[in-house]
């Protein structure tokens, strides 16, 4: 397990987007790996919506699910995920941008399913061309987080002015809202709530959310439970279970599916990045994990 000195060297700060950007971007977040030279930190990301992470240097290795870790590019674009992102990082500063389903539809020139559970180099991937001018403008000489966040926000404000909303924006927003309602437990209920056929819902889901409606509902149920543990690791898993789990064995199956390990294995390792991020995110946004963020 990571020693406390290394854990204290990792800080995560969240900045909220402007009101006009908020439907598209969950947060901007700065992770500072102020690690001693030669030291690394390891953690496992939970499933989430898409993210853009801009590093001030190449200093990480990442693998999705059970993949072997491989050297990551300096500007990492991650599609929506239904599996853990296992990563190792050394000394660096990293700006993250959480891209909500509406943001994917408006800013990214490809179906979300095309990038689901995958990582790519945003500097060379054509689908992210609208974001590429941002990559070299993030880090200022003075290292002022508020000023850097303002630059990122200004860029997205400009994008909104230049690119019109996606034609399905209203349906995407309604689907996202329904996914966050724990009373919606089946694809049929979701389709009825939206007034859509199952086939139309499937197409919309793959285009903007990256996965089938069935998998998205399953992921949301799992994340409601995991978020409780991230905020209070003293809780036993049984006390964090979402009310729609039949029993603990049901939850354990989901845990292995989404995190590529058992709940006990996950609890046995330190989470210096995710624990800090969950607490800071909860204070800033009211939700410990990005996929529970209100659209």
Backbone as CSV, one residue per row, in Angstrom:
resi,resn,N_x,N_y,N_z,CA_x,CA_y,CA_z,C_x,C_y,C_z
1,UNK,0.841,-1.209,0.000,0.000,0.000,0.000,0.870,1.250,0.000
2,UNK,0.335,2.331,-0.534,1.074,3.584,-0.632,1.267,4.197,0.747
3,UNK,2.458,4.709,1.029,2.644,5.337,2.329,1.965,6.702,2.362
4,UNK,1.752,7.208,3.581,0.970,8.423,3.746,1.636,9.626,3.111
5,UNK,2.960,9.667,3.123,3.662,10.808,2.533,3.356,10.922,1.037
6,UNK,3.314,9.777,0.343,2.984,9.815,-1.068,1.518,10.191,-1.280
7,UNK,0.644,9.672,-0.425,-0.770,10.022,-0.538,-0.977,11.526,-0.362
8,UNK,-0.272,12.121,0.578,-0.398,13.557,0.822,0.144,14.390,-0.326
9,UNK,0.985,13.777,-1.158,1.577,14.502,-2.279,0.641,14.609,-3.477
10,UNK,-0.526,13.955,-3.406,-1.499,14.004,-4.499,-2.675,14.879,-4.087
11,UNK,-2.918,15.931,-4.848,-4.060,16.805,-4.573,-4.926,16.915,-5.822
12,UNK,-6.238,16.987,-5.614,-7.193,17.138,-6.709,-8.101,18.323,-6.386
13,UNK,-8.197,19.251,-7.329,-9.062,20.426,-7.149,-10.045,20.512,-8.303
14,UNK,-11.290,20.868,-7.988,-12.338,20.935,-8.995,-12.779,22.384,-9.213
15,UNK,-13.089,22.677,-10.471,-13.566,24.001,-10.865,-14.814,23.814,-11.724
16,UNK,-15.840,24.585,-11.421,-17.101,24.427,-12.138,-17.109,25.263,-13.415
17,UNK,-17.706,24.728,-14.481,-17.806,25.481,-15.731,-18.841,26.592,-15.639
18,UNK,-18.778,27.510,-16.594,-19.784,28.561,-16.688,-21.160,27.951,-16.912
19,UNK,-22.230,28.664,-16.543,-23.583,28.109,-16.703,-23.894,27.617,-18.109
20,UNK,-23.409,28.335,-19.131,-23.713,27.908,-20.492,-22.952,26.652,-20.898
21,UNK,-21.858,26.354,-20.188,-21.048,25.172,-20.488,-21.484,23.976,-19.633
22,UNK,-22.098,24.226,-18.501,-22.410,23.181,-17.526,-23.226,21.999,-18.068
23,UNK,-24.134,22.173,-19.024,-24.840,20.993,-19.545,-23.935,20.033,-20.312
24,UNK,-22.759,20.507,-20.710,-21.870,19.728,-21.573,-20.627,19.200,-20.848
25,UNK,-20.183,19.930,-19.851,-18.953,19.607,-19.124,-19.284,19.506,-17.639
26,UNK,-18.925,18.383,-17.010,-19.240,18.227,-15.586,-18.370,19.135,-14.730
27,UNK,-17.059,19.035,-14.889,-16.115,19.846,-14.124,-14.810,19.955,-14.897
28,UNK,-13.999,20.916,-14.484,-12.577,20.938,-14.818,-11.859,20.562,-13.526
29,UNK,-10.825,19.751,-13.612,-10.167,19.318,-12.382,-8.665,19.222,-12.595
30,UNK,-7.958,19.701,-11.606,-6.502,19.722,-11.640,-5.964,18.715,-10.631
31,UNK,-5.185,17.765,-11.126,-4.512,16.799,-10.254,-3.030,17.120,-10.241
32,UNK,-2.512,17.315,-9.058,-1.094,17.647,-8.896,-0.396,16.458,-8.239
33,UNK,0.421,15.768,-9.035,1.223,14.667,-8.505,2.580,15.243,-8.076
34,UNK,2.618,15.804,-6.866,3.846,16.412,-6.354,4.698,15.338,-5.683
35,UNK,5.073,14.355,-6.465,5.771,13.182,-5.948,7.278,13.369,-5.971
36,UNK,7.980,12.757,-5.068,9.449,12.769,-5.147,9.908,12.135,-6.458
37,UNK,11.020,12.610,-6.956,11.552,12.081,-8.205,11.747,10.568,-8.087
38,UNK,11.277,9.854,-9.109,11.418,8.413,-9.122,10.286,7.650,-8.461
39,UNK,9.390,8.357,-7.766,8.256,7.699,-7.111,7.041,7.710,-8.036
40,UNK,6.184,6.718,-7.877,4.955,6.631,-8.653,3.771,6.380,-7.731
41,UNK,2.589,6.721,-8.230,1.356,6.466,-7.508,0.456,5.632,-8.419
42,UNK,-0.316,4.732,-7.817,-1.161,3.810,-8.576,-2.597,3.906,-8.083
43,UNK,-3.558,3.788,-9.012,-4.962,3.787,-8.606,-5.807,3.171,-9.721
44,UNK,-7.099,2.996,-9.413,-8.040,2.380,-10.346,-9.248,3.294,-10.491
45,UNK,-9.429,3.866,-11.660,-10.581,4.715,-11.928,-11.851,3.876,-11.991
46,UNK,-12.942,4.407,-11.506,-14.234,3.750,-11.663,-14.807,4.082,-13.049
47,UNK,-15.794,3.332,-13.523,-16.444,3.684,-14.788,-16.992,5.107,-14.745
48,UNK,-16.932,5.788,-15.870,-17.316,7.195,-15.909,-17.696,7.604,-17.325
49,UNK,-18.161,8.844,-17.466,-18.367,9.423,-18.791,-17.006,9.753,-19.392
50,UNK,-16.998,10.299,-20.574,-15.741,10.589,-21.260,-14.937,11.658,-20.514
51,UNK,-13.631,11.594,-20.676,-12.745,12.578,-20.054,-11.595,12.921,-20.996
52,UNK,-11.166,14.156,-20.891,-9.949,14.614,-21.555,-8.968,14.960,-20.453
53,UNK,-7.755,14.424,-20.541,-6.737,14.714,-19.524,-5.485,15.227,-20.213
54,UNK,-5.095,16.448,-19.870,-3.967,17.135,-20.500,-2.834,17.208,-19.484
55,UNK,-1.759,16.495,-19.752,-0.612,16.420,-18.850,0.447,17.439,-19.253
56,UNK,1.200,17.913,-18.269,2.280,18.841,-18.616,3.529,18.096,-19.080
57,UNK,3.475,16.755,-19.054,4.567,15.903,-19.541,4.019,14.476,-19.653
58,UNK,4.687,13.628,-20.387,4.300,12.220,-20.434,4.766,11.557,-19.145
59,UNK,3.831,11.182,-18.300,4.207,10.680,-16.980,3.249,9.613,-16.476
60,UNK,2.594,8.901,-17.391,1.627,7.911,-16.922,1.595,6.692,-17.823
61,UNK,1.106,5.614,-17.237,0.793,4.390,-17.957,-0.621,3.989,-17.574
62,UNK,-1.366,3.446,-18.540,-2.777,3.160,-18.284,-3.218,1.912,-19.020
63,UNK,-4.211,1.235,-18.460,-4.849,0.093,-19.097,-6.313,0.058,-18.700
64,UNK,-7.185,-0.261,-19.638,-8.619,-0.337,-19.353,-8.978,-1.780,-19.016
65,UNK,-9.745,-1.966,-17.940,-10.114,-3.308,-17.524,-8.898,-4.109,-17.124
66,UNK,-8.751,-5.269,-17.708,-7.617,-6.127,-17.372,-6.435,-5.972,-18.293
67,UNK,-6.415,-4.904,-19.114,-5.301,-4.702,-20.036,-3.989,-4.470,-19.291
68,UNK,-2.886,-4.844,-19.930,-1.574,-4.490,-19.416,-1.395,-2.972,-19.499
69,UNK,-0.706,-2.399,-18.526,-0.434,-0.961,-18.569,0.503,-0.651,-19.731
70,UNK,0.218,0.453,-20.426,1.091,0.905,-21.504,1.263,2.416,-21.404
71,UNK,2.348,2.916,-21.969,2.658,4.344,-21.887,1.542,5.156,-22.518
72,UNK,1.064,6.151,-21.803,-0.051,6.970,-22.271,0.464,8.228,-22.964
73,UNK,-0.303,8.746,-23.918,0.088,10.002,-24.557,-0.012,11.171,-23.584
74,UNK,0.482,12.311,-24.002,0.455,13.491,-23.128,-0.955,14.079,-23.026
75,UNK,-1.733,13.942,-24.078,-3.131,14.383,-24.050,-3.991,13.135,-24.252
76,UNK,-4.623,12.701,-23.192,-5.366,11.439,-23.193,-6.855,11.718,-23.324
77,UNK,-7.466,11.127,-24.327,-8.925,11.144,-24.443,-9.430,9.752,-24.103
78,UNK,-10.334,9.679,-23.146,-10.939,8.414,-22.752,-12.422,8.487,-23.055
79,UNK,-12.932,7.529,-23.812,-14.365,7.476,-24.055,-15.105,7.077,-22.803
80,UNK,-16.430,7.035,-22.848,-17.180,6.548,-21.689,-16.742,5.131,-21.358
81,UNK,-16.689,4.811,-20.086,-16.149,3.511,-19.682,-17.160,2.701,-18.878
82,UNK,-17.070,1.387,-19.060,-17.825,0.447,-18.236,-16.863,-0.487,-17.513
83,UNK,-15.575,-0.138,-17.547,-14.538,-0.905,-16.871,-13.579,0.057,-16.184
84,UNK,-12.860,-0.454,-15.226,-11.912,0.383,-14.509,-10.766,0.830,-15.408
85,UNK,-10.246,2.004,-15.119,-9.022,2.478,-15.761,-7.883,2.383,-14.761
86,UNK,-7.036,1.402,-14.915,-5.898,1.190,-14.025,-4.741,2.057,-14.511
87,UNK,-4.148,2.864,-13.610,-3.079,3.750,-14.064,-1.985,3.889,-13.012
88,UNK,-0.825,4.259,-13.502,0.335,4.594,-12.670,0.841,5.937,-13.167
89,UNK,1.137,6.847,-12.241,1.606,8.184,-12.624,2.802,8.587,-11.786
90,UNK,3.673,9.391,-12.391,4.798,9.988,-11.669,4.592,11.500,-11.618
91,UNK,5.594,12.233,-11.188,5.480,13.675,-10.958,4.935,14.397,-12.195
92,UNK,3.842,15.149,-12.015,3.212,15.859,-13.133,2.066,16.720,-12.609
93,UNK,1.626,17.643,-13.459,0.359,18.357,-13.269,-0.555,17.940,-14.420
94,UNK,-1.820,17.719,-14.093,-2.763,17.208,-15.092,-4.093,17.959,-14.994
95,UNK,-4.519,18.527,-16.109,-5.854,19.118,-16.170,-6.815,18.121,-16.792
96,UNK,-7.953,17.919,-16.151,-8.984,17.045,-16.675,-10.234,17.819,-17.033
97,UNK,-10.931,17.331,-18.037,-12.212,17.899,-18.456,-13.209,16.748,-18.531
98,UNK,-14.245,16.789,-17.703,-15.264,15.744,-17.723,-16.306,16.049,-18.786
99,UNK,-16.414,15.192,-19.778,-17.304,15.435,-20.911,-18.593,14.637,-20.724
100,UNK,-19.691,15.328,-20.501,-20.982,14.685,-20.328,-21.535,14.217,-21.680
101,UNK,-22.545,13.356,-21.689,-23.100,12.894,-22.966,-23.508,14.025,-23.913
102,UNK,-24.105,15.090,-23.389,-24.436,16.225,-24.249,-23.181,16.843,-24.850
103,UNK,-22.119,16.905,-24.062,-20.862,17.460,-24.551,-20.246,16.596,-25.625
104,UNK,-20.347,15.280,-25.451,-19.826,14.383,-26.483,-20.560,14.637,-27.802
105,UNK,-21.885,14.689,-27.731,-22.671,14.873,-28.950,-22.347,16.198,-29.635
106,UNK,-22.040,17.225,-28.863,-21.806,18.549,-29.459,-20.368,18.775,-29.899
107,UNK,-19.403,18.212,-29.168,-18.006,18.559,-29.410,-17.181,17.475,-30.096
108,UNK,-17.628,16.215,-30.024,-16.814,15.109,-30.538,-17.451,14.553,-31.814
109,UNK,-16.674,14.436,-32.846,-17.193,14.068,-34.166,-17.126,12.558,-34.389
110,UNK,-17.854,11.811,-33.542,-17.908,10.351,-33.671,-18.917,9.831,-32.660
111,UNK,-19.529,8.676,-32.932,-20.413,8.075,-31.930,-19.610,7.712,-30.676
112,UNK,-20.214,7.887,-29.503,-19.511,7.571,-28.260,-19.140,6.095,-28.194
113,UNK,-19.969,5.223,-28.783,-19.681,3.789,-28.746,-18.371,3.453,-29.447
114,UNK,-17.968,4.291,-30.404,-16.719,4.044,-31.126,-15.504,4.151,-30.208
115,UNK,-15.617,4.931,-29.130,-14.495,5.147,-28.210,-14.763,4.573,-26.821
116,UNK,-15.846,3.821,-26.677,-16.186,3.267,-25.364,-15.099,2.313,-24.883
117,UNK,-14.788,2.406,-23.595,-13.786,1.545,-22.958,-12.453,1.569,-23.710
118,UNK,-12.041,2.749,-24.130,-10.767,2.868,-24.841,-10.117,4.210,-24.560
119,UNK,-8.815,4.250,-24.809,-8.006,5.448,-24.624,-7.340,5.769,-25.946
120,UNK,-7.246,7.058,-26.280,-6.552,7.428,-27.512,-5.768,8.721,-27.291
121,UNK,-4.915,9.030,-28.255,-4.150,10.269,-28.256,-5.016,11.352,-28.884
122,UNK,-5.511,12.268,-28.074,-6.423,13.293,-28.577,-5.746,14.249,-29.555
123,UNK,-4.418,14.285,-29.522,-3.710,15.191,-30.431,-3.671,14.666,-31.868
124,UNK,-3.899,13.380,-32.053,-3.836,12.792,-33.389,-5.155,12.190,-33.856
125,UNK,-6.122,12.039,-32.966,-7.403,11.441,-33.322,-8.329,12.502,-33.940
126,UNK,-8.738,12.347,-35.205,-9.564,13.364,-35.882,-10.870,13.697,-35.171
127,UNK,-11.454,12.742,-34.464,-12.733,12.993,-33.802,-12.644,14.103,-32.763
128,UNK,-11.426,14.368,-32.251,-11.241,15.381,-31.212,-10.662,16.681,-31.763
129,UNK,-10.758,16.880,-33.074,-10.146,18.044,-33.723,-10.675,19.368,-33.180
130,UNK,-11.943,19.415,-32.787,-12.500,20.667,-32.265,-11.846,21.087,-30.952
131,UNK,-11.243,20.133,-30.253,-10.618,20.441,-28.967,-9.119,20.684,-29.081
132,UNK,-8.524,20.334,-30.212,-7.059,20.349,-30.318,-6.416,21.710,-30.074
133,UNK,-7.023,22.851,-30.459,-6.363,24.131,-30.154,-6.207,24.403,-28.658
134,UNK,-6.998,23.713,-27.838,-6.921,23.919,-26.392,-5.662,23.328,-25.783
135,UNK,-5.132,22.263,-26.380,-4.122,21.451,-25.707,-2.855,22.227,-25.346
136,UNK,-2.447,23.154,-26.195,-1.224,23.898,-25.927,-1.426,25.170,-25.134
137,UNK,-2.661,25.440,-24.712,-2.979,26.718,-24.060,-3.310,26.586,-22.580
138,UNK,-3.268,25.368,-22.042,-3.777,25.142,-20.696,-2.828,25.639,-19.611
139,UNK,-1.573,25.271,-19.694,-0.651,25.538,-18.592,-0.005,26.910,-18.730
140,UNK,-0.182,27.727,-17.682,0.442,29.046,-17.670,1.787,29.016,-16.980
141,UNK,2.606,30.026,-17.237,3.944,30.077,-16.644,3.896,30.190,-15.124
142,UNK,2.863,30.827,-14.610,2.776,31.032,-13.169,2.128,29.863,-12.438
143,UNK,1.567,28.917,-13.180,0.922,27.773,-12.537,-0.260,28.169,-11.681
144,UNK,-1.052,29.151,-12.134,-2.212,29.638,-11.385,-3.435,28.793,-11.752
145,UNK,-3.905,27.910,-10.863,-5.015,27.029,-11.218,-6.281,27.765,-11.650
146,UNK,-6.641,28.841,-10.953,-7.862,29.564,-11.302,-7.765,30.164,-12.703
147,UNK,-6.604,30.710,-13.038,-6.417,31.299,-14.368,-6.427,30.209,-15.441
148,UNK,-5.832,29.063,-15.124,-5.822,27.968,-16.094,-7.230,27.434,-16.323
149,UNK,-8.003,27.293,-15.244,-9.383,26.840,-15.378,-10.200,27.827,-16.196
150,UNK,-9.950,29.115,-15.998,-10.674,30.140,-16.751,-10.363,30.055,-18.241
151,UNK,-9.111,29.742,-18.584,-8.756,29.590,-19.992,-9.487,28.407,-20.626
152,UNK,-9.542,27.314,-19.887,-10.255,26.141,-20.399,-11.735,26.473,-20.595
153,UNK,-12.321,27.117,-19.616,-13.737,27.459,-19.691,-14.008,28.410,-20.858
154,UNK,-13.128,29.379,-21.056,-13.305,30.327,-22.164,-13.283,29.607,-23.504
155,UNK,-12.453,28.573,-23.597,-12.382,27.813,-24.847,-13.713,27.123,-25.128
156,UNK,-14.307,26.521,-24.101,-15.579,25.834,-24.319,-16.724,26.825,-24.544
157,UNK,-16.654,27.971,-23.922,-17.651,29.013,-24.219,-17.593,29.394,-25.693
158,UNK,-16.393,29.496,-26.215,-16.221,29.831,-27.632,-16.735,28.708,-28.527
159,UNK,-16.474,27.449,-28.147,-16.976,26.323,-28.932,-18.498,26.356,-29.031
160,UNK,-19.148,26.674,-27.926,-20.614,26.729,-27.923,-21.116,27.795,-28.885
161,UNK,-20.383,28.895,-28.984,-20.768,29.950,-29.922,-20.589,29.492,-31.365
162,UNK,-19.579,28.677,-31.618,-19.231,28.321,-32.997,-19.939,27.078,-33.521
163,UNK,-20.353,26.173,-32.634,-20.971,24.932,-33.079,-22.375,24.817,-32.493
164,UNK,-23.369,24.565,-33.329,-24.757,24.510,-32.852,-25.011,23.259,-32.028
165,UNK,-26.092,23.237,-31.253,-26.433,22.050,-30.475,-26.708,20.860,-31.389
166,UNK,-26.507,19.664,-30.864,-26.841,18.455,-31.593,-28.356,18.374,-31.752
167,UNK,-28.809,17.814,-32.849,-30.245,17.752,-33.119,-31.011,16.942,-32.077
168,UNK,-30.342,16.020,-31.401,-30.988,15.198,-30.378,-30.736,15.704,-28.962
169,UNK,-30.362,16.964,-28.831,-29.963,17.464,-27.518,-31.049,17.286,-26.464
170,UNK,-32.291,17.597,-26.804,-33.371,17.490,-25.812,-33.553,16.046,-25.358
171,UNK,-33.470,15.102,-26.281,-33.647,13.688,-25.917,-32.455,13.169,-25.112
172,UNK,-31.254,13.632,-25.448,-30.075,13.217,-24.685,-30.165,13.721,-23.245
173,UNK,-30.573,14.965,-23.101,-30.708,15.534,-21.753,-31.765,14.762,-20.948
174,UNK,-32.893,14.455,-21.586,-33.959,13.719,-20.887,-33.504,12.309,-20.515
175,UNK,-32.761,11.659,-21.419,-32.269,10.310,-21.136,-31.269,10.325,-19.991
176,UNK,-30.392,11.323,-19.971,-29.402,11.439,-18.897,-30.100,11.648,-17.556
177,UNK,-31.098,12.516,-17.531,-31.842,12.760,-16.297,-32.524,11.490,-15.808
178,UNK,-33.111,10.736,-16.737,-33.802,9.501,-16.363,-32.830,8.452,-15.831
179,UNK,-31.628,8.395,-16.388,-30.635,7.429,-15.920,-30.246,7.680,-14.463
180,UNK,-30.334,8.906,-14.025,-29.952,9.246,-12.658,-31.081,9.011,-11.655
181,UNK,-32.244,8.657,-12.152,-33.389,8.383,-11.282,-33.351,6.916,-10.879
182,UNK,-33.093,6.630,-9.616,-32.970,5.230,-9.199,-34.296,4.487,-9.223
183,UNK,-35.397,5.192,-9.525,-36.677,4.513,-9.690,-36.806,3.867,-11.061
184,UNK,-35.945,4.278,-12.010,-35.951,3.689,-13.351,-34.993,2.499,-13.328
185,UNK,-35.536,1.292,-13.431,-34.710,0.096,-13.231,-34.657,-0.825,-14.440
186,UNK,-35.398,-0.513,-15.504,-35.398,-1.384,-16.682,-35.398,-0.553,-17.954
187,UNK,-35.008,-1.190,-19.043,-35.000,-0.510,-20.340,-36.414,-0.109,-20.738
188,UNK,-37.376,-0.956,-20.439,-38.775,-0.640,-20.759,-39.228,0.611,-20.027
189,UNK,-38.880,0.701,-18.737,-39.243,1.896,-17.960,-38.545,3.130,-18.510
190,UNK,-37.288,2.977,-18.910,-36.539,4.109,-19.458,-37.162,4.565,-20.776
191,UNK,-37.480,3.625,-21.653,-38.088,3.978,-22.937,-39.448,4.644,-22.734
192,UNK,-40.240,4.123,-21.794,-41.552,4.719,-21.518,-41.404,6.131,-20.968
193,UNK,-40.433,6.320,-20.091,-40.205,7.657,-19.510,-39.883,8.672,-20.610
194,UNK,-39.156,8.218,-21.633,-38.726,9.122,-22.694,-39.691,9.169,-23.868
195,UNK,-40.679,8.288,-23.865,-41.610,8.242,-24.986,-40.943,7.801,-26.270
196,UNK,-40.014,6.845,-26.174,-39.255,6.362,-27.319,-39.435,4.851,-27.451
197,UNK,-39.249,4.357,-28.672,-39.206,2.916,-28.858,-37.881,2.389,-28.338
198,UNK,-37.823,1.111,-28.019,-36.579,0.514,-27.535,-35.473,0.636,-28.577
199,UNK,-35.822,0.496,-29.843,-34.817,0.581,-30.901,-34.254,1.999,-31.007
200,UNK,-35.122,3.003,-30.941,-34.654,4.393,-31.004,-33.792,4.730,-29.797
201,UNK,-34.186,4.229,-28.633,-33.412,4.463,-27.419,-32.030,3.832,-27.534
202,UNK,-31.948,2.641,-28.084,-30.664,1.962,-28.266,-29.740,2.792,-29.147
203,UNK,-30.262,3.306,-30.262,-29.435,4.115,-31.176,-28.945,5.381,-30.489
204,UNK,-29.848,6.065,-29.786,-29.465,7.285,-29.075,-28.424,6.984,-28.009
205,UNK,-28.617,5.884,-27.304,-27.724,5.514,-26.215,-26.308,5.259,-26.717
206,UNK,-26.179,4.511,-27.802,-24.856,4.213,-28.344,-24.198,5.469,-28.900
207,UNK,-24.981,6.352,-29.501,-24.417,7.569,-30.104,-23.890,8.549,-29.061
208,UNK,-24.665,8.787,-28.000,-24.296,9.832,-27.040,-23.706,9.305,-25.734
209,UNK,-24.092,8.075,-25.336,-23.691,7.550,-24.035,-22.644,6.436,-24.127
210,UNK,-22.536,5.814,-25.294,-21.477,4.841,-25.495,-21.841,3.398,-25.274
211,UNK,-22.960,3.130,-24.583,-23.334,1.762,-24.242,-24.834,1.562,-24.418
212,UNK,-25.250,0.308,-24.362,-26.674,0.006,-24.438,-27.379,0.532,-23.188
213,UNK,-28.673,0.814,-23.278,-29.407,1.270,-22.091,-29.329,0.281,-20.930
214,UNK,-29.356,-1.019,-21.232,-29.299,-2.030,-20.173,-28.005,-1.942,-19.385
215,UNK,-26.876,-1.796,-20.097,-25.593,-1.704,-19.413,-25.485,-0.391,-18.640
216,UNK,-26.017,0.698,-19.194,-25.962,1.987,-18.499,-26.726,1.930,-17.178
217,UNK,-27.897,1.315,-17.177,-28.670,1.194,-15.937,-27.928,0.347,-14.910
218,UNK,-27.297,-0.710,-15.380,-26.519,-1.568,-14.488,-25.326,-0.804,-13.924
219,UNK,-24.673,-0.012,-14.755,-23.525,0.771,-14.305,-23.936,1.811,-13.264
220,UNK,-25.059,2.467,-13.478,-25.519,3.483,-12.531,-25.806,2.865,-11.168
221,UNK,-26.434,1.699,-11.169,-26.728,1.018,-9.899,-25.435,0.699,-9.154
222,UNK,-24.450,0.204,-9.886,-23.168,-0.126,-9.264,-22.495,1.124,-8.702
223,UNK,-22.492,2.205,-9.471,-21.783,3.417,-9.040,-22.446,4.079,-7.845
224,UNK,-23.741,3.941,-7.701,-24.393,4.486,-6.503,-23.839,3.813,-5.250
225,UNK,-23.541,2.527,-5.352,-22.966,1.801,-4.216,-21.501,2.163,-4.008
226,UNK,-20.729,2.186,-5.090,-19.307,2.483,-4.967,-19.072,3.883,-4.421
227,UNK,-19.901,4.842,-4.809,-19.729,6.221,-4.350,-19.824,6.311,-2.834
228,UNK,-20.710,5.531,-2.230,-20.828,5.544,-0.780,-19.551,5.069,-0.108
229,UNK,-18.945,4.034,-0.677,-17.695,3.511,-0.112,-16.560,4.504,-0.291
230,UNK,-16.503,5.192,-1.439,-15.428,6.148,-1.680,-15.478,7.293,-0.665
231,UNK,-16.665,7.697,-0.288,-16.797,8.790,0.673,-16.553,8.332,2.104
232,UNK,-16.856,7.073,2.387,-16.673,6.562,3.750,-16.183,5.119,3.692
233,UNK,-14.863,4.908,3.569,-14.317,3.548,3.460,-14.467,2.724,4.726
234,UNK,-14.923,3.340,5.808,-15.155,2.562,7.023,-16.430,1.727,6.919
235,UNK,-17.275,2.040,5.948,-18.510,1.285,5.758,-18.208,-0.114,5.226
236,UNK,-18.989,-1.083,5.644,-18.909,-2.397,5.022,-19.662,-2.325,3.703
237,UNK,-19.305,-3.223,2.779,-19.967,-3.199,1.470,-21.470,-3.376,1.611
238,UNK,-21.903,-4.194,2.539,-23.336,-4.455,2.676,-24.108,-3.180,3.008
239,UNK,-23.436,-2.234,3.676,-24.091,-0.981,4.037,-24.111,0.030,2.885
240,UNK,-23.341,-0.239,1.846,-23.307,0.692,0.709,-24.209,0.249,-0.433
241,UNK,-24.774,-0.953,-0.356,-25.483,-1.518,-1.499,-26.708,-0.700,-1.883
242,UNK,-26.831,-0.448,-3.176,-28.019,0.187,-3.715,-29.224,-0.712,-3.433
243,UNK,-30.380,-0.099,-3.239,-31.572,-0.854,-2.836,-32.041,-1.844,-3.909
244,UNK,-31.564,-1.684,-5.140,-32.016,-2.572,-6.211,-31.158,-3.830,-6.358
245,UNK,-30.119,-3.965,-5.535,-29.370,-5.217,-5.539,-30.156,-6.277,-4.777
246,UNK,-30.238,-7.468,-5.375,-30.978,-8.570,-4.757,-30.274,-9.031,-3.485
247,UNK,-28.939,-9.159,-3.566,-28.155,-9.584,-2.416,-26.699,-9.192,-2.665
248,UNK,-25.835,-9.506,-1.714,-24.437,-9.110,-1.840,-23.754,-9.849,-2.991
249,UNK,-24.132,-11.097,-3.246,-23.530,-11.843,-4.349,-23.808,-11.159,-5.688
250,UNK,-24.991,-10.602,-5.816,-25.360,-9.843,-7.021,-24.409,-8.651,-7.205
251,UNK,-24.150,-7.953,-6.113,-23.225,-6.814,-6.155,-21.804,-7.251,-6.489
252,UNK,-21.365,-8.355,-5.910,-20.004,-8.843,-6.166,-19.819,-9.158,-7.646
253,UNK,-20.822,-9.736,-8.284,-20.728,-10.019,-9.728,-20.563,-8.723,-10.511
254,UNK,-21.338,-7.714,-10.150,-21.207,-6.422,-10.833,-19.840,-5.805,-10.565
255,UNK,-19.372,-5.933,-9.341,-18.077,-5.340,-9.003,-16.977,-5.938,-9.876
256,UNK,-16.973,-7.247,-10.010,-15.960,-7.889,-10.858,-16.115,-7.451,-12.316
257,UNK,-17.341,-7.283,-12.766,-17.574,-6.852,-14.148,-17.023,-5.454,-14.409
258,UNK,-17.252,-4.543,-13.479,-16.891,-3.147,-13.723,-15.479,-2.790,-13.270
259,UNK,-14.957,-3.471,-12.248,-13.673,-3.084,-11.675,-12.568,-4.113,-11.866
260,UNK,-12.887,-5.246,-12.497,-11.893,-6.287,-12.800,-11.205,-6.821,-11.544
261,UNK,-11.889,-6.758,-10.423,-11.382,-7.313,-9.160,-12.556,-7.477,-8.213
262,UNK,-12.327,-8.169,-7.116,-13.377,-8.352,-6.115,-13.474,-7.125,-5.213
263,UNK,-14.611,-6.932,-4.540,-14.700,-5.823,-3.585,-13.627,-5.882,-2.503
264,UNK,-13.304,-7.065,-2.030,-12.295,-7.179,-0.968,-10.916,-6.791,-1.487
265,UNK,-10.602,-7.161,-2.724,-9.314,-6.782,-3.310,-9.232,-5.274,-3.488
266,UNK,-10.330,-4.672,-3.905,-10.364,-3.217,-4.091,-10.178,-2.489,-2.758
267,UNK,-10.854,-2.987,-1.729,-10.777,-2.342,-0.415,-9.406,-2.510,0.222
268,UNK,-8.656,-3.537,-0.198,-7.364,-3.836,0.425,-6.233,-2.958,-0.078
269,UNK,-6.437,-2.245,-1.199,-5.385,-1.377,-1.726,-5.757,0.081,-1.502
270,UNK,-4.737,0.912,-1.416,-4.965,2.331,-1.198,-5.498,2.978,-2.471
271,UNK,-6.224,4.094,-2.307,-6.757,4.842,-3.441,-6.445,6.328,-3.239
272,UNK,-5.170,6.685,-3.330,-4.765,8.057,-3.016,-5.347,9.101,-3.954
273,UNK,-5.572,8.744,-5.213,-6.115,9.703,-6.180,-7.633,9.721,-6.122
274,UNK,-8.244,8.558,-6.216,-9.702,8.477,-6.268,-10.368,8.914,-4.976
275,UNK,-9.737,8.589,-3.838,-10.319,9.006,-2.564,-10.317,10.531,-2.454
276,UNK,-9.203,11.137,-2.806,-9.112,12.599,-2.779,-10.095,13.214,-3.759
277,UNK,-10.201,12.625,-4.952,-11.090,13.166,-5.978,-12.548,13.045,-5.564
278,UNK,-12.933,11.909,-4.983,-14.328,11.710,-4.597,-14.771,12.740,-3.561
279,UNK,-13.916,12.984,-2.584,-14.284,13.942,-1.533,-14.335,15.364,-2.080
280,UNK,-13.345,15.722,-2.892,-13.324,17.072,-3.463,-14.476,17.270,-4.428
281,UNK,-14.790,16.242,-5.229,-15.902,16.351,-6.171,-17.233,16.485,-5.437
282,UNK,-17.412,15.709,-4.361,-18.658,15.768,-3.613,-18.894,17.164,-3.047
283,UNK,-17.832,17.800,-2.563,-17.952,19.158,-2.035,-18.293,20.140,-3.158
284,UNK,-17.630,19.990,-4.309,-17.800,20.945,-5.409,-19.116,20.760,-6.148
285,UNK,-19.548,19.487,-6.316,-20.692,19.221,-7.195,-21.856,18.513,-6.531
286,UNK,-21.636,17.930,-5.359,-22.684,17.165,-4.707,-22.699,15.708,-5.099
287,UNK,-21.831,15.288,-6.020,-21.763,13.889,-6.459,-20.325,13.408,-6.359
288,UNK,-20.123,12.245,-5.757,-18.763,11.742,-5.541,-18.121,11.202,-6.802
289,UNK,-18.942,10.779,-7.774,-18.404,10.251,-9.018,-19.073,10.961,-10.196
290,UNK,-18.347,11.062,-11.307,-18.824,11.845,-12.444,-20.133,11.326,-13.026
291,UNK,-20.303,10.006,-13.069,-21.498,9.436,-13.702,-22.764,9.679,-12.905
292,UNK,-22.643,10.196,-11.669,-23.820,10.564,-10.870,-24.076,12.058,-10.906
293,UNK,-23.308,12.762,-11.734,-23.426,14.213,-11.865,-24.709,14.562,-12.619
294,UNK,-25.482,15.493,-12.083,-26.714,15.919,-12.741,-26.391,16.688,-14.039
295,UNK,-27.125,16.408,-15.128,-26.860,17.119,-16.396,-27.304,18.574,-16.325
